Amino acid sequence: MRKASARAVDSAAGHLRSIPAVERILSSPAFSSLASRFGRENVKQQLTAHLHTLRSRRRQYDESQAAAAVGEGLRSATESTLRPVINGTGVIIHTNLGRSPVDQGIWRSAGKLVTGYSNLEFDLEAGERGVRDEHLASLARTVFGAEAAVLTNNNAAGTLLVLAAVAAGREVIVSRGELVEIGGGFRVPEVIQQGGAKLREVGTTNRTRARDYAEAVKRKKTAAILRVHRSNFDMVGFTETPTVGELVKVAKKARLPLLFDEGSGCVVDLAKYGFSAHETVRDLIAAGVDVVTCSTDKLIGATQGGLIVGRAAIIEKCRRHPLMRAVRAGKESYAVIAETLNGFATGQHEERVAIYRMLAIPMDELRARGEELVRGTRCRVVESRCALGGGTTPTETIPSIAIEVPGHAQATREHFLHRDPPIVGRVVDDRFTIEVRTLLHDDLPLVAAALRAAPA
């Protein structure tokens, strides 16, 4: 037994002696390249951990394996997991895939403001400090017909800021049918509470009339009436909701501001693209709504932000509120959103804004793209339905074209998800498909190559 124990000790000692010292390893060419990329100390720490693992498991040292393991560990520790994907789901504004893609031309134009210095908070005429909130004012008047505008980091922040500025400590009247929860746990009652206001519910889940709002008004207790867009769902059947015009009359008679959490940022009439007609933000302002809040990465098609447009007096209250500094947007958002709104202001949104370029593609062009993509493969072109997404038109789709990939649906789906870049499709009737309408121009050759390499 003693001889066996001695042999084990000698074997372990010999194994440990076979692992070179850290400093000697770091001087080798394989690790010097890693050091120049990640920094010598980071490489040393990762290498030390790797050698510790070898010793604890009594494994031999191999330089190529060690360099690969250390390199992989460093990449995992120093790089974000965020990466580009190809959207073949048939959902144009896909919340899980970053909502609206930003057009490359818009990104390049905005980049000129972001990569250098700008007058974000500098008044060039006065030669002194200015305010960032005025940079979208002219665009808001042109695109929405609003007196003023302010930008926050998302629509939830915008709604919260308006409520805090207008209704803190007082009641806000909301229909029970609009006390919604949307993605990410955004609940209207909780936002009202966090804004310092008090919720006053009126009507029922399925039926609310204008007189319900009027009867709920209390002279000293009521601060505002709030209308909320029902994102991600619709109600049908025995339902009733007052028109915007009816609510405007109630609000004006009670001398209360009418606030509208429109959410989607509808800028143009969607009926042109096959959806039912929707009131635009401009329509709401023209009808007499005092303030509209909406997202900028849905139907506006820009990056994330919360736009507040409407009466100058209320917008000024938002600007001056202490919460504004906590929820304000950065220069990148201002630059991208301004460039995107310019596309609408000049009537070039179908050329310059990615989601409208997708919506405007006719069916014959989609079919031609699909036929080109499947050429030389076993895949086939099929008719499909495409959704706008983002909670904008929850019950509607428009005709489109998809590519059906043969094989086991789930296995094929996983195969495409593991490509570089990953291709996210959808399974329809136990068949894996890739939607053509949601593919960007630069995606087409990558998808064509992926289809040719698909498993038989």
QUIUR-V568369 format. One record per pair of residues at least 12 apart in sequence whose ideal C-beta (glycine too) atoms are under 6 Angstrom apart, sorted by the first residue. I is the first residue (numbers start at 0). GAP is how many residues later the second one is. D is the distance in whole Angstrom. If there is no record, write none. Layout:
# QUIUR-V568369
i=I gap=GAP d=D
i=I gap=GAP d=D
This chain:
# QUIUR-V568369
i=14 gap=43 d=6
i=18 gap=32 d=6
i=18 gap=42 d=5
i=21 gap=26 d=6
i=29 gap=33 d=6
i=29 gap=37 d=4
i=33 gap=37 d=6
i=37 gap=36 d=5
i=45 gap=24 d=5
i=45 gap=27 d=5
i=45 gap=28 d=5
i=46 gap=23 d=5
i=49 gap=16 d=6
i=49 gap=19 d=5
i=49 gap=20 d=6
i=83 gap=337 d=5
i=84 gap=336 d=6
i=84 gap=337 d=5
i=84 gap=339 d=6
i=85 gap=335 d=6
i=85 gap=337 d=4
i=85 gap=357 d=5
i=86 gap=351 d=5
i=87 gap=335 d=6
i=87 gap=337 d=4
i=87 gap=346 d=4
i=87 gap=347 d=5
i=88 gap=335 d=6
i=88 gap=337 d=5
i=89 gap=296 d=5
i=89 gap=345 d=4
i=90 gap=296 d=5
i=90 gap=298 d=4
i=91 gap=263 d=5
i=91 gap=266 d=6
i=91 gap=296 d=5
i=91 gap=297 d=5
i=91 gap=346 d=6
i=92 gap=205 d=5
i=92 gap=296 d=4
i=92 gap=297 d=3
i=93 gap=295 d=5
i=94 gap=88 d=6
i=98 gap=198 d=4
i=98 gap=291 d=6
i=99 gap=197 d=5
i=99 gap=201 d=4
i=99 gap=255 d=5
i=100 gap=253 d=5
i=101 gap=201 d=6
i=101 gap=234 d=6
i=102 gap=249 d=6
i=102 gap=251 d=5
i=105 gap=233 d=4
i=105 gap=234 d=6
i=108 gap=230 d=5
i=109 gap=225 d=4
i=109 gap=226 d=5
i=109 gap=229 d=5
i=112 gap=222 d=4
i=113 gap=218 d=5
i=113 gap=221 d=5
i=119 gap=12 d=5
i=119 gap=211 d=5
i=132 gap=17 d=5
i=132 gap=186 d=5
i=134 gap=199 d=6
i=135 gap=13 d=5
i=136 gap=12 d=6
i=138 gap=202 d=4
i=139 gap=169 d=5
i=141 gap=203 d=5
i=142 gap=198 d=5
i=142 gap=201 d=5
i=142 gap=202 d=5
i=143 gap=137 d=5
i=143 gap=138 d=5
i=143 gap=141 d=6
i=143 gap=165 d=5
i=144 gap=137 d=5
i=144 gap=140 d=5
i=144 gap=141 d=6
i=145 gap=139 d=5
i=145 gap=163 d=4
i=145 gap=164 d=5
i=146 gap=164 d=6
i=146 gap=165 d=4
i=147 gap=164 d=4
i=147 gap=167 d=4
i=148 gap=160 d=5
i=149 gap=158 d=5
i=149 gap=165 d=5
i=149 gap=168 d=5
i=149 gap=169 d=6
i=150 gap=154 d=5
i=150 gap=178 d=5
i=151 gap=154 d=4
i=151 gap=175 d=4
i=152 gap=174 d=6
i=152 gap=176 d=5
i=153 gap=150 d=6
i=153 gap=152 d=5
i=154 gap=138 d=6
i=154 gap=139 d=6
i=154 gap=140 d=4
i=154 gap=151 d=4
i=155 gap=30 d=5
i=156 gap=149 d=5
i=156 gap=170 d=4
i=157 gap=135 d=4
i=157 gap=148 d=3
i=157 gap=150 d=5
i=158 gap=32 d=6
i=158 gap=102 d=5
i=158 gap=134 d=5
i=159 gap=31 d=6
i=159 gap=35 d=5
i=160 gap=157 d=5
i=160 gap=162 d=5
i=160 gap=166 d=6
i=161 gap=97 d=6
i=161 gap=129 d=6
i=162 gap=29 d=6
i=162 gap=32 d=3
i=162 gap=34 d=5
i=163 gap=31 d=4
i=163 gap=32 d=5
i=163 gap=157 d=6
i=163 gap=159 d=5
i=164 gap=152 d=4
i=164 gap=153 d=5
i=164 gap=156 d=4
i=165 gap=58 d=5
i=166 gap=30 d=4
i=166 gap=56 d=4
i=166 gap=57 d=5
i=167 gap=28 d=4
i=169 gap=53 d=4
i=170 gap=27 d=5
i=170 gap=29 d=4
i=170 gap=50 d=5
i=170 gap=51 d=5
i=171 gap=20 d=6
i=171 gap=25 d=5
i=171 gap=52 d=5
i=171 gap=54 d=5
i=172 gap=27 d=5
i=172 gap=29 d=6
i=172 gap=40 d=6
i=172 gap=43 d=5
i=172 gap=52 d=5
i=173 gap=52 d=5
i=174 gap=27 d=6
i=174 gap=28 d=5
i=174 gap=33 d=4
i=175 gap=25 d=5
i=175 gap=27 d=5
i=175 gap=28 d=6
i=175 gap=29 d=5
i=176 gap=28 d=5
i=176 gap=31 d=6
i=177 gap=50 d=4
i=179 gap=50 d=6
i=181 gap=49 d=5
i=181 gap=50 d=6
i=181 gap=209 d=6
i=187 gap=40 d=6
i=199 gap=16 d=6
i=201 gap=14 d=5
i=205 gap=33 d=5
i=206 gap=33 d=4
i=209 gap=32 d=4
i=209 gap=36 d=4
i=209 gap=40 d=5
i=212 gap=12 d=6
i=212 gap=37 d=5
i=213 gap=36 d=5
i=216 gap=37 d=5
i=223 gap=32 d=6
i=223 gap=33 d=5
i=223 gap=35 d=5
i=224 gap=26 d=5
i=224 gap=31 d=6
i=224 gap=33 d=5
i=225 gap=33 d=5
i=226 gap=33 d=5
i=227 gap=33 d=5
i=228 gap=33 d=5
i=228 gap=34 d=4
i=230 gap=32 d=5
i=230 gap=160 d=3
i=231 gap=159 d=4
i=231 gap=162 d=5
i=232 gap=161 d=5
i=233 gap=160 d=6
i=233 gap=161 d=5
i=243 gap=43 d=5
i=244 gap=42 d=6
i=247 gap=39 d=6
i=247 gap=40 d=4
i=256 gap=33 d=4
i=257 gap=31 d=5
i=257 gap=32 d=5
i=258 gap=32 d=5
i=259 gap=24 d=6
i=259 gap=29 d=5
i=259 gap=32 d=5
i=260 gap=32 d=5
i=261 gap=30 d=5
i=261 gap=32 d=5
i=262 gap=31 d=6
i=263 gap=34 d=5
i=263 gap=35 d=5
i=263 gap=128 d=4
i=264 gap=29 d=4
i=264 gap=30 d=5
i=264 gap=33 d=5
i=264 gap=34 d=5
i=264 gap=35 d=4
i=265 gap=12 d=5
i=265 gap=14 d=5
i=265 gap=33 d=5
i=266 gap=13 d=6
i=266 gap=33 d=6
i=266 gap=77 d=5
i=272 gap=86 d=4
i=273 gap=124 d=4
i=274 gap=118 d=5
i=274 gap=121 d=5
i=289 gap=20 d=5
i=289 gap=21 d=5
i=290 gap=19 d=4
i=290 gap=23 d=5
i=291 gap=17 d=5
i=291 gap=18 d=6
i=292 gap=15 d=5
i=293 gap=13 d=5
i=295 gap=41 d=5
i=297 gap=92 d=4
i=297 gap=94 d=6
i=298 gap=93 d=6
i=300 gap=39 d=6
i=300 gap=52 d=4
i=300 gap=54 d=4
i=301 gap=34 d=5
i=301 gap=35 d=5
i=301 gap=38 d=4
i=302 gap=30 d=6
i=302 gap=33 d=4
i=304 gap=24 d=5
i=304 gap=28 d=5
i=304 gap=32 d=5
i=357 gap=79 d=5
i=365 gap=35 d=4
i=365 gap=70 d=5
i=365 gap=71 d=6
i=366 gap=34 d=5
i=368 gap=67 d=5
i=369 gap=31 d=5
i=369 gap=33 d=6
i=369 gap=66 d=5
i=372 gap=30 d=6
i=372 gap=74 d=6
i=372 gap=75 d=5
i=373 gap=29 d=6
i=376 gap=74 d=5
i=376 gap=75 d=6
i=377 gap=28 d=5
i=378 gap=24 d=5
i=378 gap=26 d=5
i=378 gap=72 d=5
i=379 gap=24 d=5
i=381 gap=20 d=5
i=381 gap=22 d=5
i=383 gap=16 d=5
i=383 gap=18 d=4
i=384 gap=12 d=4
i=385 gap=12 d=5
i=385 gap=14 d=4
i=385 gap=51 d=5
i=399 gap=37 d=5
i=400 gap=35 d=5
i=401 gap=31 d=4
i=401 gap=33 d=5
i=402 gap=31 d=5
i=403 gap=27 d=5
i=403 gap=29 d=5
i=404 gap=27 d=5
i=404 gap=49 d=6
i=408 gap=18 d=5
i=408 gap=21 d=5
i=408 gap=22 d=6
i=408 gap=23 d=5
i=411 gap=20 d=4
i=412 gap=19 d=5
i=418 gap=31 d=6
i=422 gap=27 d=6
